[in-house]
């Protein structure tokens, strides 16, 4: 059995603090692997590390609606975090799979999530095709499915992004619980034709857990199933805990610096 994993559920927080916690956990990943769950209050548009939020998001429109705009420490396209459960994994790559390759770790985390979601009752599958199935590469995140992301009823359910920091790994992603993510095109700096196209694309190629199961989602039950999925797939001990005071302090500092 491998090194025990720490599991933390930090509840709902603002976008900048959420990203600060993930940054802190990634920085300390060599000290031990962590699986984290969290939510967003208020909802937030997160832009990828290589994007400029003020150029991607209509910041004024977001603020008028009480929606945060933040920059993720990972790459990828803009995502609206609303009606979702977010997970993050911070570890050295070898904690997931021997050799720790990028594609292999994506696949392993996908398998862990799939195991947990199946325990929860969802019939999910891993996308095994190319990097952008079902939509345009320049379109919205949930308008297409990348390899090793999760689908339910042939539609994207989970979107993820990974970044490497030397020999440390951070991967986080959105497990959709409702349809609020469909509002993203209304919050971006795109023309009306693109807005309509992207909205149709997201509606056609994504789904949510409640729609897949036809019942309300019990968050605590879902988290427990996902933790069990990681335990089974990795063959490790999962130990529940909380953020340390120093982790909270450092995440708060990152939040202030990003304001």
KABEL-V649206 format. One record per residue. N is the residue number from 1. OMEGA is omega in whole degrees, 0 to 359 (none if undefined). BURIAL is + if it has 16 or more other C-alpha atoms within 10 Angstrom, else -. Layout:
BEGIN
n = <N:N>
omega = <OMEGA:OMEGA>
burial = <BURIAL:BURIAL>
END
This chain:
BEGIN
n = <1:2:3:4:5:6:7:8:9:10:11:12:13:14:15:16:17:18:19:20:21:22:23:24:25:26:27:28:29:30:31:32:33:34:35:36:37:38:39:40:41:42:43:44:45:46:47:48:49:50:51:52:53:54:55:56:57:58:59:60:61:62:63:64:65:66:67:68:69:70:71:72:73:74:75:76:77:78:79:80:81:82:83:84:85:86:87:88:89:90:91:92:93:94:95:96:97:98:99:100:101:102:103:104:105:106:107:108:109:110:111:112:113:114:115:116:117:118:119:120:121:122:123:124:125:126:127:128:129:130:131:132:133:134:135:136:137:138:139:140:141:142:143:144:145:146:147:148:149:150:151:152:153:154:155:156:157:158:159:160:161:162:163:164:165:166:167:168:169:170:171:172:173:174:175:176:177:178:179:180:181:182:183:184:185:186:187:188:189:190:191:192:193:194:195:196:197:198:199:200:201:202:203:204:205:206:207:208:209:210:211:212:213:214:215:216:217:218:219:220:221:222:223:224:225:226:227:228:229:230:231:232:233:234:235:236:237:238:239:240:241:242:243:244:245:246:247:248:249:250:251:252:253:254:255:256:257:258:259>
omega = <183:181:179:178:173:178:178:173:185:176:183:179:178:185:183:178:178:180:176:179:179:176:181:180:178:180:183:189:180:180:179:184:181:170:185:173:180:177:190:175:4:172:184:165:175:178:181:184:183:178:173:186:182:177:182:185:171:188:181:179:179:182:179:180:181:182:177:169:183:176:179:172:178:180:179:186:181:180:173:182:185:184:179:165:180:175:168:177:176:184:165:186:182:175:180:185:179:182:173:180:184:182:180:179:173:182:183:178:176:179:177:179:180:179:181:180:176:175:179:177:182:177:185:176:177:174:183:182:185:190:185:185:173:182:181:180:182:182:182:183:184:171:180:182:178:180:178:168:189:177:171:183:177:178:184:180:184:174:186:176:182:174:177:174:186:179:177:185:169:170:174:184:185:171:188:178:181:188:184:181:180:181:185:183:178:186:183:178:178:181:188:178:178:180:180:180:181:178:178:180:180:181:183:191:178:176:178:187:179:177:180:186:181:178:177:183:173:186:182:178:180:180:180:178:179:177:179:176:176:181:182:183:184:182:184:174:179:186:179:179:178:174:175:181:180:177:178:180:182:177:177:178:178:178:181:182:183:183:none>
burial = <-:-:-:+:+:+:+:+:+:-:-:+:-:+:+:+:+:+:+:+:+:+:+:+:+:+:+:+:+:+:-:-:+:+:+:+:+:+:+:+:+:-:+:+:+:+:+:+:+:-:+:-:+:-:-:+:+:+:+:-:-:+:-:-:-:-:+:+:+:+:+:+:+:+:+:+:+:+:+:+:+:+:+:+:+:+:+:+:+:+:+:+:+:-:+:+:+:-:-:+:-:-:-:+:+:+:+:+:+:+:+:+:+:+:+:+:+:-:+:+:-:+:-:+:+:+:+:-:-:-:-:+:+:+:+:-:-:-:+:+:+:+:+:+:+:+:+:+:+:+:+:+:-:-:+:+:+:+:+:+:+:+:+:+:-:-:-:+:+:+:+:+:+:+:+:+:+:+:+:-:+:+:-:+:+:+:+:+:+:+:-:-:-:-:+:-:-:+:+:-:+:+:-:+:+:+:+:+:+:+:-:+:-:-:-:-:-:-:-:-:-:+:+:-:+:+:+:+:+:+:+:-:+:+:-:-:+:+:-:-:-:-:+:-:-:-:+:+:-:+:+:+:-:+:+:-:-:-:->
END
